Amino acid sequence: MTKEAVGIRDIAPGIIVRHTNRRLGKLDLCDACERLISGRISFSEFVDQAGEGCRELLDFMMEHDLHPGRPEEVLFCIDCHAGLYERTILRSQLEYLYNQQSPQKVG
């Protein structure tokens, strides 16, 4: 099956959605975070909805092929691959992302 033949209902959980050409209505920040974490919107759609506040984290996750729905993996990769200054920024952005979505604390 080609990528073009795959429909929205065929997307498996855990797939990283990077770019789409969908047009979403304006989402509130909590809904945008929840949809990003669950894989229902792409990184670029999230930036369109929530702004540039998590850009470094999203770039890092794309570079290392990470899914925002797996925060433990993201934290492990941050600890292994980011410098001290980057680590602080990335951890704070990941915590911000999860605090907007739910009261759960990361790391």
Rosetta silent file (secondary structure, phi, psi, omega in degrees, C-alpha in Angstrom):
SEQUENCE: MTKEAVGIRDIAPGIIVRHTNRRLGKLDLCDACERLISGRISFSEFVDQAGEGCRELLDFMMEHDLHPGRPEEVLFCIDCHAGLYERTILRSQLEYLYNQQSPQKVG
SCORE:     score description
SCORE:     0.000 S_00000001
   1 L     0.000  130.365  179.620    0.000    0.000    0.000 S_00000001
   2 L   -77.307  161.875  178.901    1.419    3.396   -0.966 S_00000001
   3 H   -58.613  -37.919 -178.020    1.599    6.289    1.453 S_00000001
   4 H   -66.565  -27.728 -177.852   -1.073    8.108   -0.549 S_00000001
   5 H   -81.276  -12.145 -179.133   -3.499    5.183   -0.193 S_00000001
   6 L   -79.189  124.943  179.252   -3.274    5.202    3.602 S_00000001
   7 L   -92.672  172.795  179.503   -6.233    6.985    5.134 S_00000001
   8 H   -58.018  -40.033 -178.562   -6.534    8.716    8.498 S_00000001
   9 H   -68.694  -16.751 -178.781   -8.203    5.665   10.022 S_00000001
  10 H   -86.998   -4.834 -177.974   -5.212    3.541    8.942 S_00000001
  11 L   -71.978  125.495 -178.916   -2.705    5.478   11.050 S_00000001
  12 L   -84.716  148.295  175.821   -1.302    3.227   13.751 S_00000001
  13 L   -59.659  143.352  178.926   -0.650    4.523   17.278 S_00000001
  14 L    93.589   -9.466  177.655    2.936    5.567   17.776 S_00000001
  15 L   -72.916  137.762  178.393    3.443    6.832   14.224 S_00000001
  16 L   -88.189  119.076  179.780    5.183   10.186   14.137 S_00000001
  17 L   -98.430  110.813 -175.738    3.155   12.631   12.070 S_00000001
  18 L   -93.921  -48.054 -175.628    5.534   15.324   10.829 S_00000001
  19 L  -141.418  140.925  171.175    3.672   17.186    8.080 S_00000001
  20 L  -141.368  169.807  176.002    0.189   17.231    6.621 S_00000001
  21 L  -110.635   19.641  178.028   -1.726   19.602    4.405 S_00000001
  22 L   -70.216  155.539  172.779   -4.884   19.527    6.547 S_00000001
  23 L  -114.006  115.940  177.994   -6.473   22.739    7.729 S_00000001
  24 L   -98.649  151.504  168.717   -7.551   22.639   11.352 S_00000001
  25 L   -70.850  172.159  179.021   -9.723   25.142   13.088 S_00000001
  26 L   -67.984  124.329  177.542   -8.128   27.009   15.970 S_00000001
  27 L  -102.010  149.232  171.693   -7.502   24.607   18.876 S_00000001
  28 L   -74.968  163.731 -173.238   -6.942   25.648   22.455 S_00000001
  29 H   -59.886  -42.376  179.750   -3.486   24.873   23.829 S_00000001
  30 H   -60.505  -44.317 -179.451   -4.613   21.883   25.927 S_00000001
  31 H   -66.980  -40.666  178.783   -6.320   20.258   22.951 S_00000001
  32 H   -62.934  -43.174  178.424   -3.337   20.908   20.669 S_00000001
  33 H   -63.272  -45.011 -179.998   -0.945   19.326   23.212 S_00000001
  34 H   -61.510  -42.434  179.877   -3.218   16.331   23.690 S_00000001
  35 H   -67.869  -37.385  176.944   -3.522   15.812   19.930 S_00000001
  36 H   -64.463  -46.960 -177.930    0.251   16.078   19.425 S_00000001
  37 H   -62.738  -36.924 -179.334    0.972   13.590   22.202 S_00000001
  38 H   -84.266   -5.604  178.628   -1.589   11.134   20.845 S_00000001
  39 L    83.701   16.053 -178.254   -0.281   11.512   17.275 S_00000001
  40 L   -88.950  -12.308  170.979   -3.473   13.053   15.906 S_00000001
  41 L  -133.086  158.409 -178.750   -1.751   16.211   14.629 S_00000001
  42 L   -82.725  168.351  176.063    1.662   16.760   13.090 S_00000001
  43 H   -60.077  -43.826 -179.060    4.541   18.723   14.555 S_00000001
  44 H   -66.579  -37.209  175.988    3.956   21.504   12.016 S_00000001
  45 H   -65.199  -36.928  177.911    0.230   21.624   12.823 S_00000001
  46 H   -63.173  -44.123  178.617    1.112   21.890   16.505 S_00000001
  47 H   -62.091  -40.687  176.994    3.406   24.853   15.816 S_00000001
  48 H   -59.464  -37.856 -177.250    0.606   26.470   13.778 S_00000001
  49 H   -82.028  -43.277 -169.501   -1.742   26.026   16.744 S_00000001
  50 H  -106.125   -9.911 -179.221    0.523   26.667   19.734 S_00000001
  51 L    92.131 -169.037 -171.984    3.278   28.891   18.368 S_00000001
  52 L   -88.542    5.015 -172.720    7.031   28.558   18.500 S_00000001
  53 L   -60.002  -23.520 -179.229    7.345   27.832   22.253 S_00000001
  54 L  -118.932   21.111 -174.441    8.368   24.178   21.800 S_00000001
  55 H   -57.318  -45.248 -179.082   10.240   24.507   18.510 S_00000001
  56 H   -61.124  -42.279  179.037   13.598   23.235   19.867 S_00000001
  57 H   -63.795  -46.069 -179.024   11.925   20.171   21.392 S_00000001
  58 H   -64.481  -40.713  176.757    9.997   19.365   18.207 S_00000001
  59 H   -62.680  -42.361  178.955   13.128   19.781   16.077 S_00000001
  60 H   -62.562  -43.619 -179.978   15.047   17.503   18.464 S_00000001
  61 H   -65.475  -38.721  177.227   12.289   14.861   18.339 S_00000001
  62 H   -67.047  -42.415 -179.279   12.212   14.943   14.529 S_00000001
  63 H   -61.173  -35.965 -176.898   16.000   14.729   14.326 S_00000001
  64 L  -104.800   11.267  175.673   16.060   11.675   16.612 S_00000001
  65 L    55.699   50.628 -178.273   12.821   10.109   15.308 S_00000001
  66 L  -106.453  152.787  178.635   11.045   10.371   18.667 S_00000001
  67 L  -107.486  131.833 -178.970    7.314   10.357   19.418 S_00000001
  68 L   -65.050  -15.772  177.946    5.920   12.913   21.907 S_00000001
  69 L   -79.185   -0.129  178.760    3.629   10.199   23.315 S_00000001
  70 L  -124.627   73.617 -172.982    6.665    8.449   24.790 S_00000001
  71 H   -62.939  -29.854  179.484    8.167   10.996   27.187 S_00000001
  72 H   -64.745  -40.585  177.368   10.520    8.496   28.850 S_00000001
  73 H   -65.764  -40.767  179.340   12.199    7.803   25.492 S_00000001
  74 H   -62.457  -45.962  178.982   12.407   11.524   24.763 S_00000001
  75 H   -61.735  -42.241  178.790   14.015   12.184   28.161 S_00000001
  76 H   -60.387  -45.298 -179.456   16.496    9.345   27.675 S_00000001
  77 H   -66.613  -38.989  175.784   17.485   10.676   24.266 S_00000001
  78 H   -59.138  -47.090 -179.073   17.791   14.227   25.643 S_00000001
  79 H   -63.333  -32.986 -177.400   20.112   12.953   28.376 S_00000001
  80 H   -83.644  -33.730 -167.756   22.217   11.012   25.847 S_00000001
  81 H  -116.280  -12.489 -176.655   22.425   13.467   22.947 S_00000001
  82 L  -100.754  147.255  173.737   21.910   17.031   24.197 S_00000001
  83 L   -71.979  172.693 -175.335   24.469   19.310   25.759 S_00000001
  84 H   -58.781  -47.901 -179.540   23.926   20.708   29.246 S_00000001
  85 H   -65.863  -46.926  177.851   22.315   23.963   28.097 S_00000001
  86 H   -58.762  -41.295 -178.608   20.187   22.227   25.440 S_00000001
  87 H   -56.773  -43.720  179.969   19.146   19.605   27.980 S_00000001
  88 H   -62.814  -45.721  179.951   17.687   22.277   30.269 S_00000001
  89 H   -64.274  -47.631 -177.019   15.704   23.887   27.433 S_00000001
  90 H   -64.950  -41.685  178.037   14.444   20.579   26.026 S_00000001
  91 H   -64.099  -41.055 -179.440   13.396   19.224   29.425 S_00000001
  92 H   -67.647  -37.042  177.340   11.517   22.427   30.258 S_00000001
  93 H   -68.432  -37.985  177.360    9.727   22.367   26.892 S_00000001
  94 H   -65.156  -42.686  177.855    8.774   18.701   27.367 S_00000001
  95 H   -63.810  -41.153  177.149    7.449   19.457   30.843 S_00000001
  96 H   -59.457  -45.815  179.682    5.531   22.449   29.460 S_00000001
  97 H   -57.259  -45.573 -178.513    3.999   20.248   26.747 S_00000001
  98 H   -76.709  -29.765  176.988    2.791   17.698   29.290 S_00000001
  99 H   -70.578  -28.368  176.695    1.633   20.277   31.838 S_00000001
 100 H   -74.499  -30.319 -175.006   -0.611   21.826   29.198 S_00000001
 101 H   -82.961  -42.140 -177.427   -2.051   18.408   28.324 S_00000001
 102 L  -160.889  170.123 -179.215   -2.622   17.031   31.823 S_00000001
 103 L   -75.056    2.045 -177.895   -1.426   17.454   35.412 S_00000001
 104 L   -65.021  141.019  178.296    1.127   14.624   34.936 S_00000001
 105 L  -100.694  140.272  179.829    4.791   15.533   35.656 S_00000001
 106 L  -104.205  138.220  172.695    7.608   14.396   33.354 S_00000001
 107 L    63.934    0.000    0.000   11.026   13.253   34.550 S_00000001
